[in-house]
């Protein structure tokens, strides 16, 4: 199963778009597996991700705050959030959250590391995600300063290059075990 956040059918190279290279997905399409069937639980990010993680329609989520991407939730702290993947630990599945976590910082009950994710890399917070050249990114419970980035203009390090390198290293480190990687 391939899960993508904000991927339109015309975004793949096999669909005659020429701006973004997608050679592996193009090869899958050429070999008989075109990616033409899709589903999105919502038109906006937080409820769509919550729907993807739980299999529930957004209106059926146990916590209506999932629809707003709120950062504090009593039910989340009690382990009833749509983002709760602690069952992956029991099944021996390694889980990573890559890109954006918008529910809470690492020193709060809503930390992604308290919801079953073994590894986290990217933006922690909704507003922080609007810069491709942020001054820092979060990986696990540590902040990584990105020297040369001022968060406004062109910086020395493109955030998605850093995130991609980090998650690929993580996937290689757990490749002998089942894994779940949530990109946001």
C-alpha positions as CSV (number, residue, x, y, z in Angstrom):
1,X,0.0,0.0,0.0
2,X,1.3,3.4,-0.9
3,X,-0.1,6.4,1.2
4,X,0.6,9.9,0.0
5,X,-0.5,13.2,1.4
6,X,-1.5,15.8,-1.2
7,X,-0.6,13.7,-4.3
8,X,-2.8,14.4,-7.3
9,X,-2.9,11.9,-10.2
10,X,-1.3,14.4,-12.5
11,X,1.7,14.7,-10.2
12,X,3.4,11.5,-11.4
13,X,5.7,11.4,-14.4
14,X,3.8,8.5,-15.9
15,X,0.8,10.9,-16.3
16,X,2.8,13.1,-18.7
17,X,3.9,15.7,-16.1
18,X,7.5,16.7,-16.6
19,X,8.3,18.8,-13.6
20,X,8.7,16.2,-10.8
21,X,10.6,13.0,-11.6
22,X,9.0,9.8,-10.2
23,X,11.0,7.0,-11.9
24,X,10.1,4.2,-9.5
25,X,6.4,5.0,-9.6
26,X,6.5,5.4,-13.3
27,X,8.2,2.0,-13.6
28,X,5.4,0.5,-11.5
29,X,2.8,2.0,-13.9
30,X,4.7,0.8,-16.9
31,X,4.8,-2.7,-15.4
32,X,1.0,-2.8,-15.1
33,X,0.4,-1.1,-11.7
34,X,-0.9,2.4,-12.5
35,X,-1.8,4.4,-9.4
36,X,-5.3,5.4,-10.5
37,X,-7.4,4.5,-7.5
38,X,-7.3,6.9,-4.5
39,X,-9.2,8.0,-1.5
40,X,-9.0,11.0,0.8
41,X,-10.9,11.3,4.0
42,X,-11.0,15.1,3.8
43,X,-9.9,18.0,1.7
44,X,-7.6,19.3,4.5
45,X,-4.6,17.8,6.1
46,X,-5.3,16.9,9.8
47,X,-8.6,15.0,9.3
48,X,-7.3,13.4,6.2
49,X,-4.2,12.0,8.1
50,X,-6.4,11.0,11.0
51,X,-8.7,9.2,8.6
52,X,-5.8,7.4,7.0
53,X,-4.3,6.3,10.3
54,X,-7.6,5.0,11.7
55,X,-9.6,3.9,8.8
56,X,-12.5,6.1,10.1
57,X,-14.3,8.8,8.3
58,X,-13.4,12.2,9.9
59,X,-16.9,12.6,11.3
60,X,-16.5,9.3,13.2
61,X,-13.2,10.1,14.9
62,X,-13.2,9.7,18.7
63,X,-11.9,13.2,19.2
64,X,-13.4,16.1,17.2
65,X,-10.3,18.1,17.7
66,X,-8.6,15.9,15.2
67,X,-10.6,17.8,12.6
68,X,-8.9,21.1,13.7
69,X,-5.4,19.7,14.3
70,X,-5.5,21.0,17.9
71,X,-2.3,20.6,19.9
72,X,-3.8,19.6,23.2
73,X,-6.5,17.0,23.7
74,X,-7.6,15.2,27.0
75,X,-8.4,12.1,24.9
76,X,-5.0,12.3,23.2
77,X,-3.3,12.3,26.6
78,X,-5.4,9.3,27.5
79,X,-4.3,7.4,24.4
80,X,-7.5,7.7,22.4
81,X,-6.2,9.9,19.6
82,X,-6.6,9.0,16.0
83,X,-2.8,9.4,15.8
84,X,-2.2,6.7,18.5
85,X,-0.1,3.9,17.0
86,X,1.0,2.2,20.3
87,X,-0.5,-1.0,19.0
88,X,2.4,-1.1,16.5
89,X,4.7,-1.8,19.4
90,X,2.9,-4.9,20.4
91,X,3.0,-6.2,16.8
92,X,6.8,-5.5,16.5
93,X,6.2,-2.9,13.8
94,X,8.7,0.0,13.7
95,X,6.9,3.3,13.1
96,X,8.1,6.7,11.9
97,X,6.4,10.1,11.5
98,X,8.1,12.1,8.9
99,X,7.4,15.7,7.8
100,X,4.9,17.3,10.2
101,X,3.5,16.6,13.6
102,X,1.0,19.2,14.6
103,X,-0.4,17.9,17.9
104,X,2.2,18.7,20.6
105,X,5.8,19.3,21.5
106,X,8.1,16.5,22.8
107,X,7.9,17.6,26.4
108,X,4.1,17.3,26.4
109,X,1.7,14.3,26.7
110,X,1.0,14.8,22.9
111,X,4.6,14.1,21.9
112,X,4.7,11.8,18.8
113,X,7.1,9.6,20.7
114,X,4.4,8.8,23.2
115,X,2.0,7.6,20.5
116,X,3.9,4.7,19.2
117,X,6.3,6.4,16.8
118,X,9.9,5.1,17.2
119,X,11.3,7.9,15.0
120,X,10.2,11.4,14.2
121,X,11.8,13.9,11.8
122,X,10.6,17.1,10.5
123,X,8.4,20.0,11.6
124,X,6.7,20.1,15.0
125,X,3.9,22.6,14.7
126,X,1.6,23.9,12.1
127,X,3.1,27.3,11.5
128,X,6.6,26.0,11.3
129,X,5.8,23.9,8.2
130,X,5.3,26.9,6.0
131,X,9.1,27.3,5.4
132,X,11.1,25.0,3.2
133,X,14.2,26.6,4.6
134,X,13.5,26.7,8.4
135,X,16.1,27.6,11.0
136,X,15.7,24.2,12.6
137,X,13.9,20.8,12.4
138,X,13.1,18.3,15.1
139,X,14.3,14.7,15.0
140,X,13.1,12.5,17.8
141,X,13.3,14.7,20.9
142,X,16.2,16.8,19.7
143,X,16.2,20.1,17.8
144,X,18.6,20.2,14.8
145,X,19.7,23.8,13.9
146,X,20.1,24.3,10.2
147,X,23.0,26.7,9.8
148,X,22.7,29.2,6.9
149,X,18.9,29.1,7.0
150,X,17.2,32.3,8.1
151,X,13.6,31.0,7.5
152,X,12.8,33.7,5.0
153,X,14.9,33.7,1.9
154,X,17.0,31.1,0.2
155,X,18.9,29.0,2.7
156,X,21.8,26.6,2.7
157,X,19.7,23.5,3.4
158,X,16.3,22.6,1.9
159,X,14.3,21.0,4.7
160,X,13.0,18.2,2.5
161,X,16.5,17.1,1.6
162,X,17.4,16.8,5.3
163,X,14.1,15.0,6.1
164,X,14.5,12.6,3.1
165,X,18.1,11.7,4.0
166,X,17.1,11.1,7.6
167,X,14.1,8.9,6.9
168,X,16.0,6.8,4.3
169,X,18.7,6.2,6.9
170,X,16.0,5.1,9.3
171,X,14.3,2.8,6.8
172,X,17.7,1.2,6.1
173,X,18.3,0.7,9.8
174,X,15.0,-1.2,10.3
175,X,14.7,-2.9,6.9
176,X,14.6,-6.4,8.4
177,X,11.4,-5.6,10.3
178,X,7.9,-4.6,9.4
179,X,7.6,-0.8,9.3
180,X,5.1,1.9,9.0
181,X,6.2,5.4,7.9
182,X,3.7,8.2,8.1
183,X,4.6,11.2,5.9
184,X,2.7,14.4,6.6
